Amino acid sequence: MTNILLVCSAGMSTSALVKKMQEAAEEKGIEANIWAVGDAESENHIGKADVICLGPQVRYLESKMKERVNNEKPVMVIDMASYGTMNGAKVLEEALSLIA
C-alpha cells in the first residue's frame, strides 16, 4: 500500500482533493492510503508517508519539508491547475511517479 500525505495550510482545502485522489486510485485498482493535514500537524505524519504533496498555497514549505525528511522521501508541490480543478487522477499519477 502506498501512503500519500497532502499538506496545506490547515488541512481543509486539500480534503476534497484527497477524495478525488482516492476515487482515482480505486478506479485504477491502486491500493493507496491518502490523507491531508495542516502544516502544523505534518511533523506527526511525515514518517508514515511514502510521498508528500504540498498544496500550492504552501509551496514555500518545500525546502523545509525536504529537510524534515532528510531528502529520503519525495516531496512535491501540487500543480496549481491540477489543484484548482481538483484533478485527483493527475495528482495521484504525479505522486506515484515519484516513488515508482
C-alpha positions as CSV (number, residue, x, y, z in Angstrom):
1,M,0.0,0.0,0.0
2,T,1.2,3.5,-0.9
3,N,0.9,6.2,1.6
4,I,0.4,9.7,0.2
5,L,0.3,12.7,2.5
6,L,-1.1,16.1,1.4
7,V,-0.1,19.1,3.3
8,C,-1.8,22.5,3.1
9,S,-2.1,25.5,5.5
10,A,-4.9,23.9,7.6
11,G,-5.6,20.5,6.0
12,M,-9.1,21.6,5.0
13,S,-8.7,22.8,1.4
14,T,-7.0,19.5,0.3
15,S,-9.7,17.3,1.8
16,A,-11.8,17.5,-1.5
17,L,-8.6,16.6,-3.5
18,V,-8.0,13.6,-1.2
19,K,-11.4,12.3,-2.0
20,K,-10.8,12.7,-5.8
21,M,-7.4,11.0,-5.5
22,Q,-9.0,8.1,-3.6
23,E,-11.6,7.7,-6.3
24,A,-9.0,7.7,-9.0
25,A,-6.9,5.1,-7.1
26,E,-10.0,2.8,-6.7
27,E,-10.8,3.1,-10.4
28,K,-7.2,2.1,-11.3
29,G,-7.1,-0.7,-8.7
30,I,-4.3,1.0,-6.7
31,E,-4.1,0.5,-3.0
32,A,-3.3,3.8,-1.5
33,N,-3.8,5.5,1.8
34,I,-4.3,9.2,1.1
35,W,-4.8,11.8,3.8
36,A,-4.4,15.6,4.4
37,V,-3.2,17.6,7.3
38,G,-2.2,21.2,8.0
39,D,1.4,22.1,8.2
40,A,1.3,22.4,12.0
41,E,0.3,18.7,12.2
42,S,2.6,17.5,9.4
43,E,5.5,16.6,11.7
44,N,3.4,13.8,13.2
45,H,2.5,12.3,9.9
46,I,5.5,12.5,7.6
47,G,7.0,9.4,9.0
48,K,4.0,7.3,7.7
49,A,4.1,8.8,4.2
50,D,5.9,7.4,1.1
51,V,5.4,10.7,-0.7
52,I,4.5,14.2,0.5
53,C,2.4,16.5,-1.7
54,L,2.2,20.2,-0.8
55,G,-0.7,22.4,-1.7
56,P,0.2,25.3,-4.0
57,Q,-0.6,27.7,-1.1
58,V,2.2,26.3,1.0
59,R,4.8,25.8,-1.8
60,Y,7.2,27.9,0.4
61,L,7.5,24.9,2.7
62,E,9.1,22.6,0.1
63,S,12.7,23.1,1.2
64,K,11.7,22.9,4.9
65,M,9.8,19.7,4.3
66,K,12.7,18.1,2.4
67,E,14.9,18.9,5.3
68,R,12.4,17.3,7.7
69,V,12.6,14.0,5.8
70,N,16.3,14.3,5.2
71,N,15.7,14.2,1.5
72,E,14.8,10.5,2.0
73,K,11.2,10.8,0.8
74,P,9.9,12.6,-2.3
75,V,8.3,16.0,-1.7
76,M,6.3,17.7,-4.5
77,V,4.3,20.8,-4.9
78,I,0.9,20.1,-6.4
79,D,0.4,21.8,-9.8
80,M,-1.8,24.8,-9.4
81,A,-4.0,23.8,-12.4
82,S,-4.5,20.3,-11.1
83,Y,-5.2,21.6,-7.6
84,G,-7.6,24.3,-8.8
85,T,-9.6,21.8,-10.9
86,M,-9.4,19.1,-8.2
87,N,-7.9,16.7,-10.8
88,G,-7.2,13.9,-8.4
89,A,-6.2,11.4,-11.1
90,K,-3.4,13.8,-12.3
91,V,-2.1,14.5,-8.8
92,L,-2.2,10.8,-7.9
93,E,-0.3,10.0,-11.1
94,E,2.4,12.6,-10.3
95,A,2.8,11.4,-6.7
96,L,3.1,7.7,-7.8
97,S,5.7,8.6,-10.4
98,L,8.0,9.9,-7.7
99,I,8.1,6.5,-5.9
100,A,7.9,4.2,-8.9
